[in-house]
Amino acid sequence: METITLAKIYENQGLQEEALSIYRKVLQKDSSNNEARIAIGKLSKKREFFSGVNTQMKDFFINMDTEIEFIEFERWLLKTWN
């Protein structure tokens, strides 16, 4: 069931696309839902601002949990910023 609460959970977990999809579905069901409308506007602006993000490395960062993965990510950051 798509709800504002579920969308907020996704948003807080960094799952912006999933949250945006749910907010849109909520707004389709209830066009007067201002909370969904505001969230869509906010997330849409974030998407534009971060349009050049390497989504593969973003997902890797969100899901990494071993020392080796942290080291690999650190190497990627150093290579990217040097």
N, C-alpha and C positions, 0 to 999 in steps of 0.2 A: 504494500500500500504506500503510495507516494504522499508524504506529508512534509510540512515545513520542518518538523523535528528531524526527520530523516535527512532532509536536505542540509540542515545545519550540522548534523553529525558528519556527513560527507565533506562539507565545507571545512569543518574543523580538522578533519583528517588530511586535508590538502587535496581532496578529490573534487576539484573545481568543476570539471566537465559533468560529472555525475550529479553534483549538487545543482548545477545550472539546468540540467535536464529535468530534474524533479521540480524545481521552482517553476519552470515553464509549464509542466503538466498541471501543477496546482493552479496556476494562473488560467490555464485553459478551462479547468473545471469551475473556477470562481474568479471571474474577471475583476471583481472588486477587492481582491486580496492584495492590499498595499504592501504587506510584508514580502510577498513573493515578487512583486513588481520592483521594490527597492533592491532586493537581493539580486535580481536579474541585472539591474543596472550596474550595481557594484561589481558583480562578477564579470560582466561584459567588459567593463573598463579595465579590470585586472588582466583579462585575457589579452586585450590590446597592448597593455604595457609590457607583458611578458611574452609577446608573440615570438621572440627569437630564442626562447628557452629550449635547451636540449632536453626533450621530454624523456628520452631513454635514460639519461643520467639523473634526471629528477626522480624518476621512478626507482632507479637503482638506489639513490640517496634515501628515499622514503622507506625502502624495504631492507636496507643493509643491516646486518646484525652480527657479523663476525669481524674479528680483528683484521683479517685479510681483506674483507670488503672495505673497511675503513681506510686501510692503507692504499688500496686501489683507487678509491675516490680521492684521497689526498693527492696522490700522484697525478690524477686527471686534473684536479684543481690547479696544482702547481704548473703543469704543462700548459693549461689554458690561459693562465694569468701571466705567464712569462713571455 
